[in-house]
């Protein structure tokens, strides 16, 4: 049995989800010691296993997203598989699923049935549009959620088309929101003994983050627009090119930091200039201020710019690609990139555990496992099934 430690070492989760959103939530729990049992189709497994690139024939996505997890196989469309899932759920604290709404109900695995045998169970349901509303039956993918949340409409430059994030952002954010929601539900269970169903859509967590766009639109008829790398309500905040081909991110949106920036670039008179004397003025004259800052940064190398700004107390940093991330000494000191043993590829570099606890730190013990690697352990320990039982189930296509 895999040794688990961390603040969640007594938590057991059945992960029925596929691809990213539910996997993100359960991955965070697994990093902190929860026993996460990934339930996969006996023949296909999680579709994430087919996402490239591949290391020694195994998906990098799978190795990272399913680290610290156990894998069992179970065909939930078969009556025998459904019966086994109900029994497994009675041994779990949390069930996580991200099927299209109505799928569990069609299989006879609605939360009501699961809670009937395990009244303290928490069922996290992640879907494109939630379990209610006129769009609930639509298939949900992160790209559509990002578009319909309002995020894509404001991403890009004023004269460019809207841009979709280059990562599965909606899935990842929904996973984090789902994990937080499960912790809230666990707190409620601790007080009352009762479980509950948690309904998280892919688009709503992003919508929640786009504050205050709805309020300003309804109250003031202000519609958020694409502004490139600037921030519409505070300035300066942008990316600026140094003369060695690198880019520097700079934010001086508080008055004190702006004053430090003005001194650092040798233009303390900007503080008294009515165009830049306070944030409202700087927002109104953003283009002029950006031109001044860009001119100063554009005449210097990245190292010169950062040394000057850091010494002055201004806030700036380089725009990193992955090669610079893995070479950065601060990243190394914080264990942001770690080495994880893997049976297929030897040691794999992965992003480390976040956040950091002083008393109960998390850890990454294993990379994502082979399909069904823990059938014997989980079915034997939880349900008392023998090797012969599993062989019969396998012959029937159930596991």
N, C-alpha and C positions, 0 to 999 in steps of 0.2 A: 504494500500500500504506500502511496506517495505521502511523505511527511509534509504536513502543512503547519505553518505558524503564522501568526499575525492576529490583528484585532478581530478578524472574522473567521477564525479557525473552527468555530462551532456552527458555522452556517453552511447549509447544504442547498444547492441550487440545481434544478433541472433546466437545462438550456435547450429548448426546442427550436430556437430561432435559426435563421440562415443568413448568409452574407454578413452584413456589417452591424446594423443598429443594435440588435439584441446581443451580438457578440461583443460589442464595445462595453455594454453594461456589465456583462458577466466577466469579461476580461479584467475589469477594474476590481471586481470582487475577488477573482482568483488571485490577483496580485497580492491581496492582503489576507490570503489564507483560506478563503471559502472553498469548499469542495464543490466544484462546478462540473457536472456531468453533462456532456454534450450529447444530445440524442440525434442520431443521423439516420438517414435512409440506408438500408443494408446494401443497396447496389450503387446509389449515386453519391451518397455522402453529402456533406454541405457543398453547395455550388462554389463556395469560396475556395475549395480545394483545386478548382480549375482555373483560378485567376493566376496569370503569370505576373512577374517572372518566376522561374523555378530554380531551386537549388537541389541538385541531385534528384530531379524529378518531382520534388515536392514544392508546393506553392509557398512563396515567401509570405504572402498575405496570411495563409493558414497558419504557418509556423508562428507568426507574431500574434495574430488575433486570438489564437486558441492556446496560447502558452498557459501552463499551469492547469490545464483542463484535462478531464478524462473523456474518452470517447466510447459510447456504446451505440449499437445499431438497433433500430426498431422501426417497423413499418406501421405507421399510425393509421393508415387507411384500412388495415385489416382488423377485424373484431378481436382477435387474440392479441394483437399489438396494442389495441386500445385498452384492453383489460390489464395488460402489463403496465401501461403508462399510469393508469389509475392507482395501481398498487405502488408503483414507484413514487408517485406524488404524495402518498401517505407517509413516505420517509423523508420528504423534502420540506424545507422552509419556504422556498420560492420556486415558482415555475415561470420561465420567461418564454414568450412566443411572439413571432412577428408575421404570422400568416395573414392572408387577406381576411377581414372580418367575416365571420360565418363559417370558416373552415373547421375550426375546432367543434363548433356546434354540429356541423354535418357529420363529423366523425363520432359524435356522441361524447365529446370531451369538453363540453362547455364548462366554464368556471364553476357553475353551480354544482355540477357533478363532482368536480375535483374537490370543492370545498365541503361537500357533503361528507366525504370520508376523512377530510383533514380541515376542520374548521379554523385552524390557525394559519392555513396556507395563504401566501401572497402570490397573486397571479399578475405578472407584468405583461401587458399586451401592447406591443408597438405595431403601428400600422401607418399607412400613408396619410389617412385623413381621420383616424379615430374610429371608435366603435359606434358612434352615433352621427346623425346628420345626413344630408342627401348624397354626399360623396363617399359615404363609409364603405361602399362595396367596390370602389375603384381600386385597381392595383396601385400600389404606392412605391415609387422609387425616389431616392434622395434628390435627383436632378429636378423632378417635377415639384417636390416639396420646396426646394430652394427657390424655384421660379415663382411659386404661388405664395410664398411667405413674404414677398416683397424684397428679399435680399438681392436677387439677380438684377432687378430693375435699377438699383442704386449702385451696382458694381460696374466700374469702368469709368471712362472719361466722358465728358459731355458730348463730344463729337464721335464717340465710338459706340458700337452695339453693346447691349448689356452682356455681361460675362458670367458664366457659370463657374463656381469654384473648382480648382483642379484637384480637389480631394473630395471624398464622400462626406461633406461637411454636415448635411442634414442628418445623416445616419449617425455620425459621431456625436453630434450635439444631443440628438434624441437619446442615444445610449447613455450619455452622462446624466441627462435629465431623468432617465428611467432609473439609473442607479441611485440618484438622490431620492427619488420617489419611493423606492423600495426601502431605503433606510428610514424614511418617515413612517412607512407602513409598519416596519419592524418596531419602531418606537410605540406606535399605537397598539400593536399586538402585545408588547411588553406590559402595557397598562391595562389592557382589556382582555387579552387572550384570544382576540378575534382577528382573523385574517381579512383580506379584502382584495378587490380587483383594481389594478391601476391601469388607466387608459392613457397612453402617450402616442400622439401622432408625430409624423416626421416634420410637418410644417410648423406646428405650434411653438416648439421651443425656439425656432429662429424668429418667429413673429414676436415672441416675448422679449427677445433681445433687441428688436428694432424700436426701442423707445427713444424719443417720444413721438415717433412718426404719426401714429394714429391720432394722438391727442392734438398735435399741432395742426394736423389736417382738418379735424372736425372743429376745432376751436378757432383757428386762425386762417384756414384755407391755404396752409403752407404744405406743398407737396414735395417730399424728398426726391432729389434728383441725383444723377451720377455726377460726382465731383472729383473723379480720379483718386489721387492719394491724399487730398486735403480733407479736412473735417469741417463740415458746414457751419458749425456753431462756435468754433474756436480757432485761433491762428496765432503763430504759424505752426503748421503740422504738414509735413510733406517729405518726399524723397528728393535728394539733391545729388547730382553727379559730381564726383571729384575728378581731377584731371588725369588720374591714372586708370580710368575706366570703371571704377567701383562706384557704388551708390551708398549714400548715407541717409539713414532715417533720423529725422529731427522733430522734436516736439517741444514747444515753448509756450504752452497754452495757459500757464498761470503767469501772473504779473511778475512775480519774483524771478522765475526762470527766464522770462523774456528779458528782464533787465540784465541778468547774467549773460545771456546770449549777445545782447547789444554790446556789452563791454568786451566780450570775447572776440567779436569780429571787428573791434576798433571803431565802433560807431555808437558811443554812449548817447549821442544827441538824439537817437531814435526814441529814447524814452520820453523826451519832451515834445517830440514831433506830434502835432494833433492828429495825424493820420494813424499813428501807432501807439498813442499814449495809454490806451486801454484795450481790452479784448474786443469790444464792439467796434472800435475804430479799426483795429487790425483786421477783423473780418471784412469790414467794408472796403478796405484797401489791401486785400490779400495779395493780389497780383503784383502790386508795387513792392510789397514787403518780400514776397517770394523771389522777385528779381534781384533784390539786394542780397539776400542770403545765398541764392544760387550763384551770383557773381563772386562772392567771397569764397565759397566752397569750391567752385569750379576752377579757381586759380591755385589750388593746393592738392596735395595727395591725401588719400584717406588717413594715413597715419598722422600727418600734420594737422588735419582738421580735428581728428578725434583727440589728439593730445591737447590742443588748445581748448577745445570745448570741455573736456573732462577737468582740466585744471581750473576752469572758470566756474564749474558747477552747473553748466548747461547740460541738457539731456539729449544725447545723440548716440547712435550705434550703427555699425556696419550692416548692410544687407547680406546675409549669409546664404550661400547654397549649402548642400549637404556636405560637400568636401570640406568646407570651412567649419561646419558644425562639429564634425568628428575630430577635427584637429584643434579645437579650441580648449585651452587649459581650464577654463571655468566649467565648461561642459564635462570635462574629465573629473574635475574635483567634486562635482555634484552627482557623479555617477549617472549622468543623463544618457550615456551610452554604455551598455554593459555587454558582457559575453555570456551566452547561454549555451550549455551543453546540448547537443542534438545528435540523435542516433544516426541520422541520414547524412548530415553535413559537417559533423565535428562541432566546432564552436561557431555560433552565430551571433553577430552583433545585433543588438536590439535597443530601442529606447527603454530607459530604465523606469523604475516605479515612481509614480507621482500620485499624491503628495508624500511628504516625508513625515514620519511620526517619530517622536523622541523615545517612546516607550514600546510601541508595537509596530516596528517597521515592516513593510512588505518585502517581497522577494520574488524573483523569477527562478523557478526550479527546473522547469522543462519547457521545451518548445512544443508547438501543437503536435498531438500524437497521431499515429496511424489510425485509419478507420477501424472502429470496433476494438481497439487495443485493450479496453477495460471491460469487455463483456463479462468475462469470467468473474472478475473481482466484484463488479457492481451487482450483477444479477445474483451471484452467489451470496454476497454479504447482505444485500438488501432483501432479496426475495427467497433465498435458500435454494436457488436453482442449481442443479448439478451439471457437469459437463454433458451427460447424456441428455438432460433436459434441453440444454442449449443446442446440442446437435440436432435434436428433433425440431426445434424451433427454426434453426437454420435451414433444414430440409424443407420446411413449409414456407420459407421466405419471410418469416416474421422478424428474424434477427440476421 
